[in-house]
């Protein structure tokens, strides 16, 4: 796989990049387990750094977060773009 740009991995790479950006901007404290996306967004909206992070999210979520983790045979699986609260089963 070295040297090949596989688009299937791009959503995950963008998610990791957003995590690094959150650390760099100092807004990583908003991402606490069991918080809803609405609660996270509300906290991020209270600071310029948080609003900048949300702009980063908006800039990349289409097309990269249109990926669903389901089997692709039915339409009930949500994508990250549709439902940021989606969690992969542990």
KEDREN-736092 format. One record per residue (C-alpha): residue number from 1; residue in three letters; x, y, z. Coordinates in steps of 0.1 Angstrom, whole numbers, plus 5000, padded with zeros to 4 digits. Example, Ala and Ser with C-alpha at 12.3 -4.5 7.8 and 13.67 -1.06 7.14 Angstrom:
% KEDREN-736092
+-----+--------+------+------+------+
: num : residu :    X :    Y :    Z :
+-----+--------+------+------+------+
:   1 :    Ala : 5123 : 4955 : 5078 :
:   2 :    Ser : 5137 : 4989 : 5071 :
+-----+--------+------+------+------+
***
This chain:
% KEDREN-736092
+-----+--------+------+------+------+
: num : residu :    X :    Y :    Z :
+-----+--------+------+------+------+
:   1 :    Unk : 5000 : 5000 : 5000 :
:   2 :    Unk : 5030 : 5023 : 5003 :
:   3 :    Unk : 5028 : 5052 : 4979 :
:   4 :    Unk : 4992 : 5045 : 4969 :
:   5 :    Unk : 4965 : 5071 : 4977 :
:   6 :    Unk : 4935 : 5050 : 4986 :
:   7 :    Unk : 4903 : 5071 : 4988 :
:   8 :    Unk : 4887 : 5046 : 5011 :
:   9 :    Unk : 4911 : 5057 : 5038 :
:  10 :    Unk : 4906 : 5094 : 5033 :
:  11 :    Unk : 4876 : 5098 : 5058 :
:  12 :    Unk : 4896 : 5082 : 5086 :
:  13 :    Unk : 4926 : 5103 : 5077 :
:  14 :    Unk : 4905 : 5135 : 5078 :
:  15 :    Unk : 4891 : 5125 : 5112 :
:  16 :    Unk : 4926 : 5120 : 5126 :
:  17 :    Unk : 4936 : 5154 : 5111 :
:  18 :    Unk : 4906 : 5170 : 5128 :
:  19 :    Unk : 4917 : 5155 : 5161 :
:  20 :    Unk : 4952 : 5169 : 5157 :
:  21 :    Unk : 4937 : 5203 : 5148 :
:  22 :    Unk : 4916 : 5202 : 5180 :
:  23 :    Unk : 4947 : 5196 : 5201 :
:  24 :    Unk : 4967 : 5223 : 5183 :
:  25 :    Unk : 4938 : 5248 : 5188 :
:  26 :    Unk : 4933 : 5238 : 5224 :
:  27 :    Unk : 4897 : 5228 : 5220 :
:  28 :    Unk : 4901 : 5191 : 5226 :
:  29 :    Unk : 4885 : 5195 : 5260 :
:  30 :    Unk : 4851 : 5198 : 5243 :
:  31 :    Unk : 4853 : 5162 : 5231 :
:  32 :    Unk : 4843 : 5143 : 5262 :
:  33 :    Unk : 4829 : 5108 : 5260 :
:  34 :    Unk : 4791 : 5105 : 5261 :
:  35 :    Unk : 4786 : 5141 : 5250 :
:  36 :    Unk : 4762 : 5146 : 5220 :
:  37 :    Unk : 4774 : 5164 : 5189 :
:  38 :    Unk : 4750 : 5193 : 5199 :
:  39 :    Unk : 4767 : 5196 : 5233 :
:  40 :    Unk : 4801 : 5196 : 5217 :
:  41 :    Unk : 4791 : 5222 : 5191 :
:  42 :    Unk : 4776 : 5244 : 5218 :
:  43 :    Unk : 4809 : 5245 : 5237 :
:  44 :    Unk : 4829 : 5250 : 5205 :
:  45 :    Unk : 4807 : 5279 : 5195 :
:  46 :    Unk : 4818 : 5298 : 5226 :
:  47 :    Unk : 4853 : 5305 : 5215 :
:  48 :    Unk : 4870 : 5317 : 5183 :
:  49 :    Unk : 4892 : 5286 : 5183 :
:  50 :    Unk : 4862 : 5264 : 5186 :
:  51 :    Unk : 4844 : 5282 : 5158 :
:  52 :    Unk : 4875 : 5278 : 5136 :
:  53 :    Unk : 4875 : 5240 : 5143 :
:  54 :    Unk : 4838 : 5238 : 5133 :
:  55 :    Unk : 4847 : 5256 : 5101 :
:  56 :    Unk : 4874 : 5229 : 5095 :
:  57 :    Unk : 4848 : 5202 : 5100 :
:  58 :    Unk : 4823 : 5219 : 5076 :
:  59 :    Unk : 4850 : 5222 : 5050 :
:  60 :    Unk : 4858 : 5185 : 5048 :
:  61 :    Unk : 4827 : 5167 : 5058 :
:  62 :    Unk : 4813 : 5167 : 5023 :
:  63 :    Unk : 4824 : 5145 : 5006 :
:  64 :    Unk : 4846 : 5127 : 5031 :
:  65 :    Unk : 4820 : 5120 : 5058 :
:  66 :    Unk : 4794 : 5106 : 5035 :
:  67 :    Unk : 4808 : 5071 : 5043 :
:  68 :    Unk : 4786 : 5047 : 5062 :
:  69 :    Unk : 4799 : 5017 : 5081 :
:  70 :    Unk : 4770 : 4994 : 5072 :
:  71 :    Unk : 4770 : 4966 : 5047 :
:  72 :    Unk : 4756 : 4988 : 5019 :
:  73 :    Unk : 4727 : 4966 : 5012 :
:  74 :    Unk : 4701 : 4987 : 5030 :
:  75 :    Unk : 4695 : 5024 : 5036 :
:  76 :    Unk : 4691 : 5024 : 5073 :
:  77 :    Unk : 4728 : 5028 : 5080 :
:  78 :    Unk : 4736 : 5065 : 5086 :
:  79 :    Unk : 4768 : 5082 : 5074 :
:  80 :    Unk : 4790 : 5104 : 5096 :
:  81 :    Unk : 4777 : 5134 : 5075 :
:  82 :    Unk : 4741 : 5125 : 5085 :
:  83 :    Unk : 4746 : 5115 : 5121 :
:  84 :    Unk : 4778 : 5125 : 5139 :
:  85 :    Unk : 4765 : 5107 : 5170 :
:  86 :    Unk : 4770 : 5074 : 5152 :
:  87 :    Unk : 4793 : 5051 : 5171 :
:  88 :    Unk : 4809 : 5019 : 5158 :
:  89 :    Unk : 4800 : 4990 : 5181 :
:  90 :    Unk : 4828 : 4981 : 5204 :
+-----+--------+------+------+------+
***
